Each structure stands twice: as structure tokens, then as C-alpha cells.
Amino acid sequence: MDYNAQLDAALERLHAEGRYRTFIDIARKQGQFPHATWHRSDGTQRPVTVWCGNDYLGMGQHPAVLEAMHEAVDAVGAGSGGTRNISGTTVYHNRLEAELADLHGKEAALLFTSAYIANDAALSTLPKLFPGLIIYSDALNHASMIEGIRRNGGAKRVFRHNDVEHLRALLEADDPAAPKLIAFESVYSMDGDFGPIEALCDLAEEFGAMTYLDEVHAVGMYGPRGGGVSERDRLAHRIDMINGTLGKAYGVHGGYVAASARMVDAIRSYAPGFIFTTSLPPAVAAGAAASVAHLKTDSALRERHQTQASILKTRLKGLGLPIIDHGSHIVPLIVGDPKHTKLISDMLLEDHGIYVQPINYPTVPRGTERLRFTPSPVHGPREMDALVHALDALWSHCALNRAELAG
């Protein structure tokens, strides 16, 4: 077997399809985000504006977050020194978990090194706690949820995206006595649409199922205190387990689940993804706690965020560009071809200093390749004008149709 030839062939397939992923080396400018410096492969540098980051509210540069991280580094140093069970639990971790439990109105929360790991670890552990568990998963759930469900070895059912009636049919076909869990998201990140949380909770109650909600693209940004769409819609009390991230709206790093004290205790006692992983650095936990606490009171920042997203969608619609608009903060612009998507992304970066990463298969279905814009409160009128004018020119240059809006 010529292993190198096999690797070359696999990579060449991605190049031929226009799906090969390139990683842009950027350094964000503290205090000036969304502005950053692009370190090019030829050794040169140039300024760019970031339009695809997940630091949705600019909290990665907020003074309260940076101050908390500096204080923690000065007090206890860099790393945690171990797993949570072996010297890796500190006052910073406990404080953050308390903030998160309070955020969602739950008895407890459990930190993980990322929201991906939190989903994977929790969902793969649940069948150990509930033998015979059947998990009902939305077809467009995040890869981390899919992987956790796949690895757990239990029964699974996949219902069509946001299709409550299909889910009902699947629930009706299974043993009424079997333990059940419905897993879904509040905001689906590629189209920016919302999950029908209330209807799914109604079904869960009718069929005696637990509920598992991924609020990764909503925490910090929706609800009176940033508790997500479930808080906004006053449904958090009906959700058994909430997954969230500290690396998007909160601007730091890490993930978590919030649930009853009994559920959290069971997961921390059985999940290998928690037990055998070095805990978050104390400074990261301190910064995240400061961010969560701050956003509980800063509703004005959330309002500015939604306003900026609305302005960008309105202006792109005015140009006749095929965006998807489900009313969330995510702005997908459908190109529909991987090579064209990469071309526009490259030209935005090279010619206009605008950085937005192409989104291709398998992240989205073939034929729906897109550029995904994430406007924030720190994208001002100048940045907005530059983006809109560049897209207007490039869409014509690439001879793409200004078709009907995608959604």
C-alpha cells in the first residue's frame, strides 16, 4: 500500500471539487475588533475586517473579561494542573458553573473544554444512565450532537428538520415504556432558523421524553439575561438539559451543560470526556464568568447586535442577493457552487481586505454553498458600507444571478 499516494488522492479530490479548506492566519487587534492583521504566506501583512467570526458581541476584547483573566493569571498562573478530580477544580471553575446554572435557572452546570465535547460527552453517556434510551435527533443537529448520539451505542431516530409531525410519528411507533430523549437546537447556525422549542416540549411531555437543547448560537444573545431562545420564550424550565458555549457570544473558550443537580452529578461521574480531560485554565474560567455576569445585565448590547444583523440583511436584500433570513443574527448568502464560493471569498480578502470563510459540503448540503456573515455591534457603518459595496461589485463580476431571496 502506498499510503502517501492515498493521502494525495484524498486531498486532490477536495481541490478538484473546490472544497479544500484553507486556514487564514489572522491576528485580531485588541480593542479594535473586527479589525485584524492578515499574515500572508509570503511573509507580508495587510489589514482585514473579520466578517465571519463567532465572537458575536465583541466580548473577547471587553475590559471586564480581560481584567478578570489578568487577575487570575497573576493569582494562580497559567494552567489548571489536572483534571477536575485531580487538582483541576478551582474557585474560578466553581464560580463559572454557578453563573451558568443561574443563567439558565438550573440547579447545576458542568464545564467542558468545548461545547463540542460537552455535546459528545453528555449524549454518549446518557444511555449508560438510562438503559434502553431512544434519542430522537433533528436532522440538522450539529456534528457534535450527531457524534455523541452515534457513539452511545443506543437506539436513535432522526426526524426531519423542525418537522414536529414526523417526530410525533416516530414517538408513536416506539415502545411507550422506553426512556426517550429529544435532542434539538435553538438556532441552527448555517441557515439561522429557529427550532420549534415549545412544540417539541409539548411532545416530550405527551410521550414522557426528556429534552436536550443546544443553545450554542443563542446564549448571550437572546433572552433578558442572555440565557438563549429558551429564556426569551420563557421555556427554559421545560428543558431538561441545556448545552452552551463560552467561545462565541461570551468571547472566551469552553462549553457546558446545565441541568438538575442529579443529572449533572451523574454525567460528571460517568462521562469519560469530562473525567479524563484537563480542566480549563483558571484564567479562561475567570474571563468566561466575567463575560456571563456582564451580559446578564447588558441588554443594550444584544439590541445593537440584532440591529446590525437587520441592517445588513436589509441592504443585501436591496441588492437582490440571495440571502436566507429567518429573523436571527446569522446572515447566510447562498452562492450554490463551491468554486464560486471560494473565488468570492478569495477576492473579498485579496481585493477588499474583507475576511469571510467559504462554507461548503459537508457542513452544508451540496448546491447550497455559501458565505456566512456574522455582523456584530462593533461592525460600524464604514465596515458595513465596505462589505455591501464589495459584494455588489463581485456578484456582477462573477456573473452570478441576483435570484429570488433564498429564504
C-alpha positions as CSV (number, residue, x, y, z in Angstrom):
1,M,0.0,0.0,0.0
2,D,1.3,3.4,-1.0
3,Y,-0.1,5.4,1.9
4,N,1.3,8.8,0.7
5,A,-0.4,8.2,-2.7
6,Q,-3.7,7.5,-0.9
7,L,-3.4,10.8,1.1
8,D,-2.5,12.7,-2.1
9,A,-5.5,11.3,-3.9
10,A,-7.9,12.2,-1.0
11,L,-6.6,15.8,-0.9
12,E,-6.7,16.2,-4.6
13,R,-10.4,15.2,-4.6
14,L,-11.1,18.2,-2.3
15,H,-9.1,20.5,-4.6
16,A,-10.9,19.3,-7.7
17,E,-14.3,19.9,-6.1
18,G,-13.3,23.3,-4.7
19,R,-13.8,22.1,-1.2
20,Y,-10.2,22.2,0.1
21,R,-10.1,24.2,3.3
22,T,-7.5,26.9,3.8
23,F,-6.7,28.5,7.1
24,I,-6.2,32.2,7.1
25,D,-3.6,33.4,9.6
26,I,-5.0,36.5,11.3
27,A,-4.2,38.4,14.5
28,R,-7.1,40.3,15.9
29,K,-6.3,43.7,17.2
30,Q,-7.3,44.0,20.9
31,G,-9.6,47.0,21.3
32,Q,-10.1,47.3,17.5
33,F,-12.1,44.2,16.6
34,P,-13.4,43.4,13.9
35,H,-10.1,44.8,12.6
36,A,-7.3,42.3,12.3
37,T,-3.9,41.7,10.6
38,W,-3.6,39.0,7.9
39,H,-0.3,37.3,8.0
40,R,0.2,36.2,4.4
41,S,2.1,33.1,3.4
42,D,4.7,35.3,1.5
43,G,5.6,37.0,4.8
44,T,3.7,40.2,4.2
45,Q,0.9,41.6,6.3
46,R,-2.2,43.6,5.5
47,P,-5.2,44.8,7.5
48,V,-8.5,43.0,7.2
49,T,-12.0,43.2,8.6
50,V,-13.4,40.0,10.0
51,W,-16.9,39.2,9.0
52,C,-17.2,35.5,9.8
53,G,-16.1,35.3,13.5
54,N,-18.3,33.8,16.2
55,D,-17.3,36.4,18.8
56,Y,-20.7,37.8,18.1
57,L,-20.7,40.6,20.7
58,G,-17.1,41.5,20.8
59,M,-16.8,40.2,24.3
60,G,-13.3,38.8,23.6
61,Q,-11.9,42.2,24.0
62,H,-14.2,43.6,26.7
63,P,-12.3,45.2,29.6
64,A,-14.2,43.3,32.3
65,V,-13.2,40.0,30.7
66,L,-9.6,40.9,30.2
67,E,-9.3,42.3,33.7
68,A,-10.6,39.1,35.2
69,M,-8.2,37.0,33.1
70,H,-5.2,39.1,34.1
71,E,-6.1,38.9,37.8
72,A,-6.4,35.1,37.6
73,V,-3.1,34.7,35.8
74,D,-1.4,36.9,38.4
75,A,-3.0,35.0,41.2
76,V,-2.7,31.3,40.2
77,G,-0.6,31.1,37.0
78,A,-1.5,29.6,33.6
79,G,-2.8,26.0,33.6
80,S,-5.2,24.2,36.0
81,G,-2.7,21.4,36.7
82,G,-5.0,18.5,36.2
83,T,-8.4,17.0,35.6
84,R,-11.3,18.3,37.7
85,N,-11.0,15.4,40.0
86,I,-7.2,15.7,40.4
87,S,-6.3,19.2,41.4
88,G,-8.1,20.9,38.5
89,T,-11.1,22.3,40.3
90,T,-10.6,25.9,41.5
91,V,-12.7,28.7,42.8
92,Y,-12.8,30.1,39.2
93,H,-14.4,26.9,37.9
94,N,-16.9,26.7,40.7
95,R,-17.8,30.4,40.2
96,L,-18.3,29.9,36.5
97,E,-20.5,26.9,36.9
98,A,-22.6,28.8,39.4
99,E,-23.0,31.7,37.0
100,L,-24.1,29.3,34.2
101,A,-26.6,27.4,36.4
102,D,-28.1,30.8,37.4
103,L,-28.2,31.9,33.8
104,H,-30.4,29.0,32.8
105,G,-32.4,28.7,36.0
106,K,-31.0,25.2,36.6
107,E,-29.7,23.6,39.8
108,A,-26.2,22.9,38.4
109,A,-23.9,23.3,35.4
110,L,-20.8,21.3,34.3
111,L,-17.9,22.7,32.4
112,F,-16.2,21.1,29.4
113,T,-13.2,22.1,27.3
114,S,-15.6,22.9,24.4
115,A,-19.3,22.8,23.6
116,Y,-18.4,20.1,21.1
117,I,-17.0,17.9,23.8
118,A,-20.0,18.8,26.1
119,N,-22.4,17.5,23.5
120,D,-20.4,14.5,22.6
121,A,-19.7,13.5,26.2
122,A,-23.2,14.1,27.5
123,L,-25.1,12.5,24.7
124,S,-22.8,9.5,24.6
125,T,-23.1,9.0,28.3
126,L,-26.9,9.1,28.7
127,P,-27.6,5.5,27.6
128,K,-25.4,4.4,30.5
129,L,-27.7,6.2,32.9
130,F,-30.9,5.2,31.1
131,P,-30.6,1.7,29.7
132,G,-32.7,1.3,26.5
133,L,-32.8,5.0,25.9
134,I,-34.0,6.1,22.5
135,I,-32.7,9.5,21.3
136,Y,-34.7,11.5,18.7
137,S,-32.4,13.9,16.8
138,D,-33.2,16.7,14.5
139,A,-31.8,16.0,11.0
140,L,-29.7,19.3,11.1
141,N,-28.3,18.9,14.5
142,H,-24.6,19.9,14.9
143,A,-21.9,17.3,14.2
144,S,-21.1,17.1,17.9
145,M,-24.6,16.0,18.7
146,I,-24.6,13.5,15.9
147,E,-21.3,12.1,17.0
148,G,-22.3,11.8,20.6
149,I,-25.5,10.0,19.7
150,R,-23.7,7.7,17.2
151,R,-21.1,6.7,19.8
152,N,-23.5,5.9,22.6
153,G,-24.5,2.6,21.1
154,G,-28.2,3.1,21.9
155,A,-31.2,3.5,19.7
156,K,-31.7,6.7,17.7
157,R,-34.3,8.1,15.4
158,V,-33.7,11.1,13.1
159,F,-36.7,13.4,12.4
160,R,-36.9,15.8,9.5
161,H,-35.6,19.2,10.3
162,N,-38.1,21.1,12.6
163,D,-40.8,18.6,11.5
164,V,-42.9,18.1,14.6
165,E,-45.4,15.7,12.9
166,H,-42.6,13.5,11.7
167,L,-41.2,13.4,15.3
168,R,-44.7,12.5,16.6
169,A,-44.9,9.6,14.2
170,L,-41.5,8.3,15.3
171,L,-42.5,8.6,19.0
172,E,-45.8,6.8,18.4
173,A,-44.0,3.9,16.7
174,D,-41.8,3.1,19.7
175,D,-42.4,1.4,23.0
176,P,-44.3,3.8,25.3
177,A,-42.3,2.4,28.3
178,A,-38.9,3.0,26.7
179,P,-36.9,6.0,28.1
180,K,-36.7,8.8,25.5
181,L,-34.9,12.0,24.8
182,I,-35.5,14.6,22.1
183,A,-32.3,16.5,21.0
184,F,-32.5,19.7,19.1
185,E,-31.1,23.3,18.7
186,S,-32.5,26.7,19.3
187,V,-30.7,28.5,16.4
188,Y,-29.3,26.4,13.6
189,S,-26.1,28.1,12.6
190,M,-25.9,27.5,8.8
191,D,-29.4,28.8,7.9
192,G,-30.1,30.9,11.0
193,D,-33.5,29.4,11.6
194,F,-35.1,28.6,15.0
195,G,-36.2,25.3,16.4
196,P,-39.8,24.9,17.5
197,I,-38.9,24.6,21.1
198,E,-42.4,24.9,22.6
199,A,-43.9,22.3,20.2
200,L,-41.1,19.9,20.9
201,C,-41.5,20.4,24.7
202,D,-45.2,19.6,24.3
203,L,-44.4,16.4,22.5
204,A,-41.8,15.5,25.1
205,E,-44.4,15.9,27.9
206,E,-47.0,13.9,26.0
207,F,-44.7,11.0,25.4
208,G,-42.7,11.1,28.6
209,A,-39.4,12.1,27.0
210,M,-36.6,14.3,28.3
211,T,-35.4,17.3,26.3
212,Y,-31.9,18.3,25.3
213,L,-31.4,21.8,23.8
214,D,-28.2,23.1,22.1
215,E,-28.2,26.9,22.7
216,V,-24.7,27.4,21.4
217,H,-25.6,30.1,18.8
218,A,-28.1,31.8,21.2
219,V,-26.5,32.1,24.7
220,G,-25.5,35.6,25.5
221,M,-27.6,37.0,22.5
222,Y,-31.2,36.1,23.3
223,G,-33.4,36.5,26.4
224,P,-33.5,39.2,29.1
225,R,-30.2,38.0,30.6
226,G,-28.7,36.1,27.6
227,G,-30.0,32.7,28.6
228,G,-30.8,31.9,24.9
229,V,-34.0,31.4,23.0
230,S,-35.4,29.2,25.7
231,E,-35.2,32.1,28.1
232,R,-36.5,34.6,25.6
233,D,-39.6,32.4,25.0
234,R,-39.9,31.5,28.8
235,L,-39.4,27.8,28.1
236,A,-36.1,27.1,29.9
237,H,-37.9,25.4,32.8
238,R,-39.3,22.8,30.4
239,I,-35.8,21.8,29.1
240,D,-34.0,19.0,31.0
241,M,-30.5,19.7,29.6
242,I,-29.1,22.9,28.0
243,N,-25.8,22.9,26.2
244,G,-24.0,26.1,25.6
245,T,-20.6,27.6,24.6
246,L,-18.3,30.1,26.1
247,G,-16.4,30.6,22.9
248,K,-19.0,32.6,20.8
249,A,-21.1,35.4,22.3
250,Y,-19.1,35.2,25.6
251,G,-15.8,35.6,23.7
252,V,-13.6,33.2,25.6
253,H,-13.4,29.4,25.5
254,G,-15.2,26.2,26.7
255,G,-18.6,24.6,26.8
256,Y,-21.1,23.3,29.4
257,V,-24.3,21.6,30.1
258,A,-26.8,22.9,32.6
259,A,-29.4,20.6,34.2
260,S,-30.6,19.3,37.6
261,A,-28.0,18.7,40.2
262,R,-28.7,14.9,40.0
263,M,-28.2,14.9,36.2
264,V,-25.0,16.9,36.4
265,D,-23.7,14.7,39.1
266,A,-24.4,11.6,37.0
267,I,-22.7,13.0,33.9
268,R,-19.6,14.2,35.8
269,S,-19.4,10.7,37.4
270,Y,-19.8,8.7,34.2
271,A,-18.6,10.7,31.1
272,P,-15.1,10.0,30.0
273,G,-15.0,13.2,28.1
274,F,-15.2,15.0,31.4
275,I,-13.4,12.7,33.8
276,F,-10.2,12.3,31.8
277,T,-9.7,15.8,30.4
278,T,-7.5,18.5,31.9
279,S,-9.8,21.3,33.1
280,L,-10.0,24.8,31.6
281,P,-7.2,27.1,32.6
282,P,-8.3,29.2,35.6
283,A,-7.8,32.4,33.7
284,V,-10.2,31.2,31.0
285,A,-12.8,30.3,33.5
286,A,-12.4,33.6,35.2
287,G,-12.8,35.5,31.9
288,A,-15.9,33.5,31.0
289,A,-17.5,34.0,34.3
290,A,-17.0,37.8,34.0
291,S,-18.4,37.7,30.5
292,V,-21.5,35.7,31.5
293,A,-22.1,38.0,34.5
294,H,-21.7,41.2,32.4
295,L,-24.1,40.0,29.6
296,K,-26.8,39.2,32.2
297,T,-27.2,43.0,32.6
298,D,-26.2,44.4,29.1
299,S,-29.4,44.1,27.1
300,A,-28.4,47.2,25.1
301,L,-25.5,45.3,23.5
302,R,-27.9,42.5,22.5
303,E,-30.2,45.0,20.9
304,R,-27.4,46.6,18.9
305,H,-26.3,43.2,17.7
306,Q,-29.8,42.4,16.4
307,T,-30.0,45.9,14.8
308,Q,-26.7,45.4,12.9
309,A,-27.9,42.0,11.6
310,S,-31.2,43.5,10.5
311,I,-29.4,46.4,8.7
312,L,-27.1,44.0,6.8
313,K,-29.9,41.7,5.7
314,T,-32.0,44.7,4.5
315,R,-29.1,46.1,2.5
316,L,-28.2,42.8,0.9
317,K,-31.9,42.1,0.0
318,G,-32.0,45.6,-1.6
319,L,-29.2,44.4,-3.9
320,G,-31.2,41.3,-4.8
321,L,-28.6,39.0,-3.3
322,P,-29.9,35.5,-2.3
323,I,-29.7,35.6,1.5
324,I,-31.6,33.4,4.0
325,D,-33.5,35.4,6.6
326,H,-35.2,33.6,9.4
327,G,-35.0,36.5,11.8
328,S,-31.8,35.5,13.6
329,H,-28.5,37.2,13.8
330,I,-26.9,34.9,11.2
331,V,-26.7,36.1,7.6
332,P,-26.1,33.3,5.0
333,L,-25.5,34.4,1.4
334,I,-26.1,31.4,-0.9
335,V,-23.7,31.1,-3.8
336,G,-24.6,27.5,-4.7
337,D,-21.2,26.4,-6.1
338,P,-18.0,25.6,-4.1
339,K,-15.6,27.1,-6.6
340,H,-17.6,30.3,-7.0
341,T,-17.9,30.5,-3.2
342,K,-14.1,30.1,-2.8
343,L,-13.5,32.6,-5.6
344,I,-15.6,35.3,-4.0
345,S,-14.1,34.7,-0.6
346,D,-10.6,35.0,-2.0
347,M,-11.4,38.2,-3.9
348,L,-13.0,39.8,-0.9
349,L,-9.9,39.1,1.1
350,E,-7.3,40.0,-1.6
351,D,-9.0,43.0,-3.2
352,H,-11.1,44.4,-0.4
353,G,-9.5,43.3,2.9
354,I,-12.7,41.6,3.9
355,Y,-12.4,38.1,5.5
356,V,-15.3,35.7,5.3
357,Q,-14.7,32.0,5.1
358,P,-16.5,29.9,2.4
359,I,-18.9,27.2,3.8
360,N,-19.0,24.1,1.7
361,Y,-20.1,20.4,1.9
362,P,-20.2,18.5,4.2
363,T,-21.0,21.5,6.5
364,V,-23.9,22.3,4.3
365,P,-25.6,20.3,1.5
366,R,-24.1,20.4,-2.0
367,G,-25.6,23.1,-4.1
368,T,-26.2,25.4,-1.0
369,E,-22.5,26.5,-0.6
370,R,-22.5,29.9,1.0
371,L,-20.7,32.8,2.6
372,R,-21.9,33.2,6.2
373,F,-21.7,36.7,7.7
374,T,-21.9,37.4,11.4
375,P,-22.4,41.2,11.9
376,S,-21.7,42.4,15.5
377,P,-22.2,45.6,17.5
378,V,-18.6,46.5,16.6
379,H,-19.2,46.4,12.9
380,G,-19.8,50.1,12.2
381,P,-21.3,52.0,9.2
382,R,-17.9,52.2,7.5
383,E,-17.3,48.4,7.7
384,M,-20.9,47.8,6.6
385,D,-20.6,50.1,3.6
386,A,-17.3,48.4,2.5
387,L,-18.8,44.9,2.7
388,V,-22.0,45.8,0.8
389,H,-20.2,47.7,-2.0
390,A,-17.7,44.9,-2.4
391,L,-20.4,42.2,-2.6
392,D,-22.4,44.2,-5.1
393,A,-19.3,44.6,-7.4
394,L,-18.1,41.0,-7.1
395,W,-21.6,39.4,-7.6
396,S,-21.7,41.2,-11.0
397,H,-18.1,40.4,-11.8
398,C,-18.6,36.7,-11.2
399,A,-21.8,36.8,-13.3
400,L,-23.9,35.3,-10.6
401,N,-27.7,35.6,-10.7
402,R,-29.4,38.0,-8.4
403,A,-32.1,35.5,-7.9
404,E,-35.1,35.5,-5.6
405,L,-34.2,35.5,-1.9
406,A,-33.2,32.1,-0.7
407,G,-35.5,32.3,2.3
